[in-house]
Amino acid sequence: MRHPVILDFETKHTFRETSEHVKLGISVAGLYDYKTEELHIYEESELPEMYPILENASILIGYNIDGFDLPVLKGYYPGDISQFKTFDILTDIKNRIGRRFSLDSIVRATLNKAKTGHGLRAIQLYREGHIDELKKYCLMDVSLTRELFDFGIKQNEIYYINGVDKVRLPVEWNRYLNYQGHDDDLSLTLPF
């Protein structure tokens, strides 16, 4: 049986330095594996250790995973990233209400929690050599994404702030937790 994986990357560079995702560089990659119920963190040199987990996942879940994380991974991954089945929480929210919200704003409204920083702070931590702090930051984002996803599954709703009002947003995410794919639906693109 295959299981979902929550995924998040932190990068070495900003879009001010390069407009190409593949040139942003991955400083650390964090994931939560529903199969083992464990968090994992990988530095750039350890990324190949992560590939078997991604390839054996039923679906990769993230917040802006299609627009950011996987395009960044393309600079490293020797297989075809387009073969991965994904569920992008940000895209789902945007499709439902017509606008984008940050992970922090959705987590605040839904879970009454907050992120510990932002992407530019993560790049600064990398550049200053604070790798342990960077790893904690990345794993916190993974954990918050997992909590948000789990909340949506259990409650069939999440929340966002519209002006000053907290607004309920119905979601149907349970199918992604239970997704097993089809017989011809394999993400395995490397010979593991």
N, C-alpha and C positions, 0 to 999 in steps of 0.2 A: 504494500500500500504506500502511495506517495503522499507527501504532506506539503503544506505551504511553507514558504520562507519569507520573512520580513527582511528587507534589505535597505541599507543606507550607506552612502559614501561621503567622505570629506575629501576635498581637493587641495592641491598645493597652490593653485593659481586662481585668479578671478577672471571674469569675462572682460575686465578692463585690460588684462594682459594678453588674452587671446580670445578670439571669437569662436574657436573650434573646441567642442566638447572633448575630443580625444586628446587635446593638448593641455587640458586642465590638470591632469595628473591626479592619481589617487594617493592621499596620504594614509588614510585608514579606511577600512571597510568593516561595517558591523552588520551582523545578521542575527535573527532569532529563528531557530529551526523548530517548527511545531512537532517534528518527529521526535526529537530528543528533549524538547522543552528547555533548550539551552541557548544562551547568548554566546556569540563568538565574535572576536575582533581580529582583524588581520592588518598588518602593515603592508606596504607596497610589495616588498620582497616575498611576502607570504601569500599573495593573492592566488597563486595556483592551487594552494591547499583548499581554497574556498570553492573552486570550480566543480568538484564532484557533488558538493551539497546543492549548488545551484542547478546542476544538470539533473539531479534526482528529485528535485522539488516538483510538486504538482503544479504550482504556480508561484511566481515571485510577486510579492506585495510591497508597495512602498508609497511614499508621498512625493509625487512628481518623479516616479521611477521611469516612466516612459519619456518624459521630457528632459530629464537630467541624468539620473544614475546610470541607466543602461547605455546612453550615448557616451558617457565618460568611460564606462567599462570597455566599450568597443576598442579603445586604444590599447587594451591589455589582453583581452580574451581572444584566444586563437580560433575559436569556433564562430558560429553565426548567432549573434545575439538576437536576431529577429525570430529565432526558433523558440525562444523562451516565452511561455505564456505568462502574462502579467495582469495584475489588477492595480491600477493607479488610483489611489483614494482622491487625490487632487482633481484628476480628470472627472471622476464620478461626481464630485461635488460641483465642479464647474458645469457639467452637463445638466445637472438638476436645477441649479439656480442661476446659471449664466454668468458667474463671476468666480474669480480665484480668491482663496483665503490662505493665509500662511498656516503651517502646521501649528504654530504657537497659538494663533487665534482660535482655531477649531478645538485644540486641546484645552485651552482655558475655558471655553464655553461649555464643552462636553464633560470634561473630567475635573474641572477646577484645579488644574495643574498648569505648570508653565515650563517652557524650555529653559535650559540653563545658559543659553547664549544664541548666537546666530552664525551663519556660515563664514562670514568675514572674521569672526573671532576664532573659528576653527583654523583658518588659514594662518592667522597670527600665532596661534599656539604651535602649529607645525613649524613655522619659520623660526620661532624662538626655542625650539627643541623641547617643548613641554609635551612629549608624546603620551605620557600616562594620563595627563589631563585631557588631551585630545581624544584618547580612547574612551575615557569616561563620558565626554560630551557626545561622541558618536553613539555609544551604547545607550545613553539616555534618550537620544532621538529614536533609536530602534525600539526601546521599551515604550516610549510614549506612542509611537505609531502602532505597536502591538496592542496597547491598552485601548487606543481609539478604535482599532479594528474589532477587538473583542467586545467592546461596548456596543458597537454597531450591530454585531452579530446577535448579542443577547437581547438588546433593547429594540432592534429594528429601527433605530433612530440615532442621530447625533445632533449637535446644536452649533449654531453660529450666532454671532452678534451682528445685528443689522441696526446701525446707529447706536441706540442704547438698549434696544430690545433683544432678548435672547429668543432665538427662533428655532423651533423644532424642524429637523430635516429627516423625513422618513428615508431609510436605506434598506436595501435587500442584499446583504453581504454574505449571508450564510452559505450561499452556493459556492463562494470562493474558498471557504474553509473546507468544504467537502468535495471540491473539484478534484476529479481523478483523471480527467482528460478522456481521450478516445483512443481506440486501438492504433490509429495512425497519427496520434498526437504525442510525439516524443520530443523532448528538449535535448536529448542526448546528441551532441554534435562532436564530442571528443571521445576517443576510445578508452574510457575508464572501465 
